[in-house]
Amino acid sequence: MLSRVIRNSRNVRRVWLSQSAEQRSITTSDVSVDSQPAGTPPVAASELPALTFRTSHLAAKSMPYLEPYTTTEDDPRKHTEEHLGLWYTISEDEFKRIFHPFCLRKTYNELVETFNESSLMIRRPALSVINYIKQLNLKSITPPRFIFYGAYGTGKSCCLAHVVHFLSREEFVLLQVPWVDRWLKQFLKKPNEIVPSSKDPAVWDHITDASDWLKFFLTQNKEILSKLKLTSLEEYQFSSREQFPAGSDIVQIAELGIKRPRLAAAVVVAITTEIKKLATQDKCKVAVVMDGINSIFTEDSIYTIDHVDFYTKQTWKYIPGQSFTIVQAFMSLLKSDWHNGVIVGSVDYAARKDKDLSSHHPRYILGEQGWEVLDPFVPVPVPEYSKQEFESAFAYYASKHWIQKHEAITPAGRAQIAALTQRNPFYLLEALGPL
């Protein structure tokens, strides 16, 4: 029965969104239990009569309440194994400052807006990376690399978000690309959003994307940049009028790229180069974060240029992914020629050009070039929910009244949903949507 509800409820709209808070409150006025005659001895719990729900437009009022598995410890630096499987809440101001809308899935951002809170589950993959970073002396080694990998929808981006929250609290300067593939293969792009670089005509500059990244960089690192007051080590000449001598404020250089989008890509190169040098001189700690890092090593983007193929007579060709200025800027951050930093990313076959789903392991997804660039790195598997995590996620959604079918709340209903979704976080959310 429950499987039919999941399959046939794509067109069912959310009833509770249109209900008042009083209607969504949990009461037992519409629930009746078959009564027993007076003097009847008590029966075992397994023999108790089932609750009978009346069929009415207020059926949602009869939903039993599941207590969410939460913790009041909202500082990721203090999370331990005792917090595994628990949800913690990030303040609204901090969430908006640290996380770009593309850092997490659209479905997650919609839940944040609907529930009016931003919460993450504390899972072992993220916690293990946080513990590793705590134990490392980053000043004496080249940046260690931690790469999350796993099947589609297992929660790689959410684990990455947990680590980013920790790095922000630890006062790392964040150089984060929310979703690398968006720079190369987002189909809403327009040809005039890229122009040939003034320094190398064979390399292309993003206009809008580079400017947007600079805005995100300043917003995400607002507090740490105002505290450290980083200055450039070299002189930069972006145009005949735009020149910055050595010792210029990093924030002012970044603001130039926002005001002059045509120069934004060159400014991104300057920012990443300066931050890397400043980290090596122990002026700051740096975290390079890239979700879908394997996109860098894709063969082609969706952008095309005029080109006549001698054999096929085709009059155009795709621009290679590594022929873009901002991609080259972040490629330089993956090198082992600096210190006092850490690299955290994820690989996802959703970012592959061929969309081949035969394997989600890093060696296959990265390809030969990507493997050589990132090696050595620590692969961090992100599996489906454990039984404890599944129950925690289920209770969290139920506590928010995201589930409207009382059959789904029962142990049998939860077991069936676990079997249907294989405890995959994304598929679980998809299945619970119409329930």
Solvent accessible surface area in square Angstrom, and as a share of the most:
residue,aa,sasa,rsa
1,M,128,0.57
2,L,10,0.05
3,S,21,0.13
4,R,134,0.49
5,V,34,0.20
6,I,24,0.12
7,R,153,0.56
8,N,114,0.58
9,S,6,0.04
10,R,166,0.61
11,N,144,0.74
12,V,88,0.51
13,R,207,0.76
14,R,55,0.20
15,V,83,0.48
16,W,18,0.06
17,L,101,0.50
18,S,101,0.65
19,Q,21,0.09
20,S,59,0.38
21,A,78,0.61
22,E,141,0.63
23,Q,64,0.28
24,R,62,0.23
25,S,46,0.29
26,I,69,0.35
27,T,50,0.29
28,T,106,0.62
29,S,75,0.49
30,D,25,0.13
31,V,30,0.17
32,S,44,0.28
33,V,79,0.46
34,D,95,0.49
35,S,108,0.70
36,Q,90,0.40
37,P,106,0.67
38,A,110,0.86
39,G,81,0.78
40,T,61,0.35
41,P,96,0.61
42,P,132,0.83
43,V,61,0.35
44,A,56,0.43
45,A,86,0.67
46,S,108,0.70
47,E,120,0.54
48,L,102,0.51
49,P,50,0.31
50,A,83,0.64
51,L,96,0.48
52,T,72,0.42
53,F,44,0.18
54,R,138,0.51
55,T,142,0.83
56,S,50,0.32
57,H,150,0.67
58,L,38,0.19
59,A,49,0.38
60,A,19,0.14
61,K,36,0.15
62,S,8,0.05
63,M,11,0.05
64,P,57,0.36
65,Y,106,0.40
66,L,43,0.21
67,E,122,0.55
68,P,27,0.17
69,Y,90,0.34
70,T,75,0.44
71,T,25,0.15
72,T,141,0.82
73,E,49,0.22
74,D,66,0.34
75,D,12,0.06
76,P,0,0.00
77,R,94,0.34
78,K,122,0.52
79,H,2,0.01
80,T,67,0.39
81,E,108,0.48
82,E,156,0.70
83,H,32,0.14
84,L,26,0.13
85,G,1,0.01
86,L,40,0.20
87,W,17,0.06
88,Y,1,0.00
89,T,61,0.36
90,I,3,0.02
91,S,64,0.41
92,E,111,0.50
93,D,118,0.61
94,E,20,0.09
95,F,23,0.10
96,K,136,0.58
97,R,47,0.17
98,I,0,0.00
99,F,12,0.05
100,H,44,0.20
101,P,93,0.58
102,F,89,0.37
103,C,10,0.06
104,L,10,0.05
105,R,93,0.34
106,K,154,0.65
107,T,42,0.24
108,Y,28,0.11
109,N,42,0.22
110,E,82,0.37
111,L,16,0.08
112,V,28,0.16
113,E,145,0.65
114,T,47,0.28
115,F,24,0.10
116,N,132,0.67
117,E,49,0.22
118,S,3,0.02
119,S,6,0.04
120,L,3,0.01
121,M,17,0.08
122,I,0,0.00
123,R,11,0.04
124,R,130,0.48
125,P,13,0.08
126,A,1,0.01
127,L,3,0.01
128,S,33,0.21
129,V,0,0.00
130,I,0,0.00
131,N,52,0.26
132,Y,106,0.40
133,I,8,0.04
134,K,93,0.39
135,Q,143,0.63
136,L,65,0.32
137,N,95,0.49
138,L,13,0.07
139,K,123,0.52
140,S,72,0.47
141,I,63,0.32
142,T,55,0.32
143,P,4,0.02
144,P,25,0.16
145,R,13,0.05
146,F,5,0.02
147,I,0,0.00
148,F,0,0.00
149,Y,31,0.12
150,G,6,0.06
151,A,27,0.21
152,Y,61,0.23
153,G,7,0.07
154,T,1,0.00
155,G,17,0.16
156,K,11,0.05
157,S,29,0.19
158,C,48,0.29
159,C,3,0.02
160,L,5,0.02
161,A,4,0.03
162,H,1,0.01
163,V,0,0.00
164,V,1,0.00
165,H,0,0.00
166,F,2,0.01
167,L,0,0.00
168,S,19,0.12
169,R,64,0.23
170,E,56,0.25
171,E,80,0.36
172,F,8,0.03
173,V,0,0.00
174,L,2,0.01
175,L,0,0.00
176,Q,7,0.03
177,V,1,0.01
178,P,16,0.10
179,W,67,0.23
180,V,0,0.00
181,D,14,0.07
182,R,57,0.21
183,W,15,0.05
184,L,0,0.00
185,K,23,0.10
186,Q,46,0.20
187,F,171,0.71
188,L,146,0.73
189,K,26,0.11
190,K,122,0.52
191,P,117,0.74
192,N,113,0.58
193,E,38,0.17
194,I,13,0.07
195,V,32,0.19
196,P,63,0.40
197,S,15,0.10
198,S,102,0.66
199,K,170,0.72
200,D,62,0.32
201,P,105,0.66
202,A,74,0.57
203,V,19,0.11
204,W,45,0.16
205,D,10,0.05
206,H,2,0.01
207,I,36,0.18
208,T,63,0.37
209,D,8,0.04
210,A,0,0.00
211,S,8,0.05
212,D,53,0.27
213,W,10,0.04
214,L,0,0.00
215,K,98,0.42
216,F,16,0.06
217,F,1,0.01
218,L,29,0.14
219,T,66,0.38
220,Q,4,0.02
221,N,2,0.01
222,K,139,0.59
223,E,110,0.49
224,I,16,0.08
225,L,7,0.03
226,S,70,0.45
227,K,130,0.55
228,L,61,0.30
229,K,147,0.62
230,L,10,0.05
231,T,60,0.35
232,S,3,0.02
233,L,63,0.31
234,E,76,0.34
235,E,101,0.45
236,Y,32,0.12
237,Q,96,0.43
238,F,30,0.12
239,S,33,0.21
240,S,109,0.71
241,R,189,0.69
242,E,38,0.17
243,Q,91,0.40
244,F,28,0.12
245,P,83,0.52
246,A,62,0.48
247,G,44,0.43
248,S,13,0.08
249,D,49,0.25
250,I,1,0.00
251,V,41,0.24
252,Q,102,0.45
253,I,1,0.00
254,A,0,0.00
255,E,65,0.29
256,L,14,0.07
257,G,0,0.00
258,I,45,0.23
259,K,154,0.65
260,R,78,0.28
261,P,56,0.35
262,R,103,0.38
263,L,22,0.11
264,A,0,0.00
265,A,0,0.00
266,A,30,0.23
267,V,0,0.00
268,V,1,0.00
269,V,54,0.31
270,A,3,0.02
271,I,0,0.00
272,T,1,0.01
273,T,44,0.26
274,E,1,0.00
275,I,0,0.00
276,K,25,0.11
277,K,67,0.28
278,L,4,0.02
279,A,0,0.00
280,T,63,0.37
281,Q,97,0.43
282,D,78,0.40
283,K,103,0.43
284,C,9,0.05
285,K,64,0.27
286,V,0,0.00
287,A,0,0.00
288,V,0,0.00
289,V,0,0.00
290,M,1,0.00
291,D,7,0.04
292,G,0,0.00
293,I,0,0.00
294,N,8,0.04
295,S,0,0.00
296,I,1,0.01
297,F,23,0.10
298,T,18,0.11
299,E,124,0.56
300,D,31,0.16
301,S,5,0.03
302,I,41,0.21
303,Y,11,0.04
304,T,69,0.40
305,I,47,0.24
306,D,136,0.71
307,H,76,0.34
308,V,103,0.59
309,D,46,0.24
310,F,154,0.64
311,Y,186,0.71
312,T,97,0.56
313,K,133,0.56
314,Q,77,0.34
315,T,85,0.50
316,W,100,0.35
317,K,78,0.33
318,Y,91,0.35
319,I,2,0.01
320,P,62,0.39
321,G,0,0.00
322,Q,50,0.22
323,S,24,0.16
324,F,0,0.00
325,T,16,0.09
326,I,1,0.01
327,V,1,0.01
328,Q,77,0.34
329,A,5,0.04
330,F,1,0.00
331,M,37,0.16
332,S,33,0.21
333,L,0,0.00
334,L,0,0.00
335,K,116,0.49
336,S,61,0.39
337,D,92,0.48
338,W,1,0.00
339,H,66,0.29
340,N,3,0.02
341,G,0,0.00
342,V,0,0.00
343,I,0,0.00
344,V,0,0.00
345,G,0,0.00
346,S,0,0.00
347,V,0,0.00
348,D,14,0.07
349,Y,25,0.10
350,A,33,0.26
351,A,1,0.01
352,R,44,0.16
353,K,102,0.43
354,D,85,0.44
355,K,106,0.45
356,D,53,0.27
357,L,118,0.59
358,S,86,0.56
359,S,30,0.19
360,H,54,0.24
361,H,95,0.42
362,P,9,0.06
363,R,122,0.45
364,Y,78,0.30
365,I,7,0.04
366,L,6,0.03
367,G,27,0.26
368,E,121,0.54
369,Q,82,0.37
370,G,0,0.00
371,W,80,0.28
372,E,114,0.51
373,V,43,0.25
374,L,0,0.00
375,D,74,0.38
376,P,103,0.65
377,F,26,0.11
378,V,62,0.36
379,P,67,0.42
380,V,9,0.05
381,P,73,0.46
382,V,3,0.02
383,P,75,0.47
384,E,64,0.29
385,Y,17,0.06
386,S,52,0.34
387,K,152,0.64
388,Q,100,0.45
389,E,20,0.09
390,F,6,0.02
391,E,60,0.27
392,S,0,0.00
393,A,0,0.00
394,F,0,0.00
395,A,4,0.03
396,Y,11,0.04
397,Y,15,0.06
398,A,9,0.07
399,S,13,0.09
400,K,51,0.22
401,H,44,0.20
402,W,30,0.10
403,I,2,0.01
404,Q,38,0.17
405,K,80,0.34
406,H,61,0.27
407,E,53,0.24
408,A,0,0.00
409,I,8,0.04
410,T,59,0.34
411,P,100,0.63
412,A,77,0.60
413,G,6,0.05
414,R,46,0.17
415,A,64,0.49
416,Q,64,0.28
417,I,0,0.00
418,A,18,0.14
419,A,65,0.50
420,L,88,0.44
421,T,8,0.05
422,Q,129,0.57
423,R,75,0.27
424,N,6,0.03
425,P,19,0.12
426,F,38,0.16
427,Y,103,0.39
428,L,0,0.00
429,L,25,0.12
430,E,60,0.27
431,A,7,0.06
432,L,0,0.00
433,G,15,0.14
434,P,18,0.11
435,L,1,0.01
